[in-house]
Amino acid sequence: MKIFLTEYNIDDKIYAGINIFAPNDYEAELIAEEQGVTIVGEITGVKFRPEFADYLDSHKNTIH
């Protein structure tokens, strides 16, 4: 699953749009067209600030 970033334009102003979760570029484009937004990028990684470097290790959830 990929995460795509979008934008939209109202009255010549650009706003951040929805994040699209899709398995590929083609599906993301279909969703973007349906929602009236333009894809401007894709999240390809996450870098935590040093103070949160161990965040995922220290916040493990137990599912029962």
N, C-alpha and C positions, 0 to 999 in steps of 0.2 A: 504494500500500500504506500502510495506517495502522497505528500501534502503540497498543494499548490497555493500560492498567494495570489490574490486578485485585487483589482481596483475597479472603481466605477466613476463616472463623470456626471455631475449635475451642475447646471448653470456655469459651465467652464471652470469648475473646481473639481479636483481629483480627490477621491476619498478611498481609504483602505476598504477592500471588499471582504467577502467571506473567504475562509480557508476551505479548499476543496480537497476531500480525501477520495482518491481514485487509484485504481490499479495501474493506469498508464496515461500517457498524454492524450490519446484519442478520447478516452472516457472523460477526462478532465475538461477537454474542450467542449464536449457535448453538454456537460453540466454547466460550464461557464456561459455558454450560449443561452441555455435555458434560463439561467438566473440573471442574465443581462450584465455580466461582469467580464473583465478582460484579465487573462492570466498574465502575471508579471514576473513570476518566479516560482521556484520549487525549493522547499526546505530539504537540504541534503545532509544536514548534520546539526548537532547541538553541542555547544561548548558552554560549560558551566563556569561561572566566576569562581576564583580560587576558594572563596569562603563557602561555596556550595559544591565543591568538587566531590565530596563523599555523600551528597544528598541521596542518591538512589540507594547506596549501600545502607544508609542509616534509616531509611523509611520503607522497609519491606513490610508488605501487608500479608496477613495470614487469612486465607480464604477457607471457610469451613463449609 
